[in-house]
Every structure is written in C-alpha cells, then in structure tokens.
Amino acid sequence: MSETERPPSIIPEPLGRATQITEESAQRLIKLLENSQPVRLLRASQLLSGLLGAVGLALFVVGVERAAEDLPVVSNAYGSIAVGLVLLAATGLLLKRLLRID
C-alpha cells in the first residue's frame, strides 16, 4: 500500500458524513425543543407531565386493543387469556434468566 492510499475504513466516507449530519441535526432539534415554552412548562409541572403520560398510556392501550381485534387468535376471550399467559410465562423466564434467580 502506497502512502497516497488510505486504508479502508469500516464505514464508507459518504455514509459517515451522512451520519455526522444526522447527529448534528438531531442535536440542534433537541436544543430547540428544550428551550421552547411548552417543554419548559411540562418539565416544571409534575401534574401536567403525569397527565400527558397517562393520556399516552391510555392511547397506547386502546391501540393495542384495536389491533388485537383483527387477530383471530386473540379475538375471543379464551384466546386472549391463553396468549396472555404465554406472554407472562415468557417474560418470567426472561427475567429469571437475566436476574439469575434459581
């Protein structure tokens, strides 16, 4: 390899530049949002933050419920119970494995 040749990098140069531009844009957007009046108001009020979080959670639950209506497995009560128990068991096994509980 001659002195004028560069060693190949892991990330191609155009992709690295695009990543840098994206990061810079994201940082500018975060700074802009952090200094806005609504964000400062929400951060200052625990009540508004809690209300916003509760509304977000409720909308998420409604969305999951509506999506589950379209799945034949969980469209009836017994299917929902079975899938719920399987998910709870899988979560328990995952936590047991992560926390190394014997």
VMD Tcl script that draws the C-alpha trace (Angstrom):
set ca {
  {0.00 0.00 0.00}
  {1.49 3.32 -1.01}
  {1.48 6.48 1.11}
  {-1.25 8.12 -1.01}
  {-3.70 5.26 -0.48}
  {-5.80 5.30 2.64}
  {-6.56 2.10 4.50}
  {-10.18 1.04 4.00}
  {-12.41 2.23 6.81}
  {-15.25 0.29 8.33}
  {-17.80 2.98 7.44}
  {-17.70 4.38 3.91}
  {-16.98 8.12 3.79}
  {-20.39 9.23 2.39}
  {-22.21 7.18 5.00}
  {-20.02 8.57 7.78}
  {-20.73 12.13 6.59}
  {-24.47 11.42 6.45}
  {-24.32 10.06 9.99}
  {-22.49 13.18 11.18}
  {-25.04 15.49 9.53}
  {-27.90 13.50 11.07}
  {-26.34 13.71 14.53}
  {-25.76 17.45 14.20}
  {-29.36 18.00 13.04}
  {-30.71 15.92 15.91}
  {-28.66 17.89 18.45}
  {-29.93 21.20 17.04}
  {-33.53 19.94 17.16}
  {-33.13 18.81 20.78}
  {-31.68 22.18 21.79}
  {-34.53 23.97 20.01}
  {-37.19 21.84 21.71}
  {-35.61 22.03 25.16}
  {-35.72 25.81 25.10}
  {-39.33 26.06 23.92}
  {-42.02 27.33 26.29}
  {-44.29 24.21 26.20}
  {-41.41 21.87 27.06}
  {-40.26 24.07 29.93}
  {-43.85 24.24 31.22}
  {-44.22 20.45 31.12}
  {-40.91 19.91 32.88}
  {-41.86 22.37 35.61}
  {-45.24 20.77 36.32}
  {-45.46 17.24 37.66}
  {-49.23 17.30 37.23}
  {-49.03 18.12 33.51}
  {-46.28 15.54 32.99}
  {-48.35 12.88 34.74}
  {-51.46 13.80 32.76}
  {-49.55 13.68 29.47}
  {-48.09 10.28 30.39}
  {-51.49 8.90 31.42}
  {-53.10 10.03 28.16}
  {-50.22 8.50 26.19}
  {-50.57 5.19 28.03}
  {-54.35 5.13 27.52}
  {-53.97 5.77 23.79}
  {-51.36 3.02 23.57}
  {-53.66 0.52 25.33}
  {-56.59 1.44 23.06}
  {-54.34 0.97 20.02}
  {-53.19 -2.46 21.19}
  {-56.81 -3.46 21.89}
  {-57.93 -2.40 18.42}
  {-55.01 -4.20 16.80}
  {-55.82 -7.37 18.77}
  {-59.40 -7.34 17.44}
  {-58.02 -8.10 13.97}
  {-56.02 -11.14 15.09}
  {-58.07 -14.34 15.05}
  {-56.11 -15.91 17.93}
  {-56.91 -13.17 20.43}
  {-60.28 -12.07 19.06}
  {-62.11 -14.13 21.71}
  {-61.69 -14.14 25.48}
  {-60.11 -17.60 25.79}
  {-57.57 -16.87 23.07}
  {-56.64 -13.65 24.84}
  {-56.21 -15.47 28.13}
  {-54.01 -18.14 26.53}
  {-51.81 -15.64 24.71}
  {-51.58 -13.51 27.85}
  {-50.46 -16.48 29.95}
  {-47.84 -17.45 27.36}
  {-46.51 -13.88 27.28}
  {-46.41 -13.71 31.09}
  {-44.57 -17.03 31.27}
  {-42.07 -15.94 28.62}
  {-41.49 -12.66 30.45}
  {-40.99 -14.51 33.74}
  {-38.46 -16.88 32.17}
  {-36.63 -13.98 30.57}
  {-36.43 -12.11 33.87}
  {-35.34 -15.24 35.67}
  {-32.58 -15.73 33.15}
  {-31.50 -12.07 33.23}
  {-31.50 -11.86 37.03}
  {-30.10 -15.37 37.51}
  {-32.76 -16.36 40.04}
  {-32.59 -20.08 40.87}
}
mol new
graphics top color blue
foreach p $ca { graphics top sphere $p radius 0.5 }
foreach p [lrange $ca 0 end-1] q [lrange $ca 1 end] { graphics top cylinder $p $q radius 0.2 }
display resetview
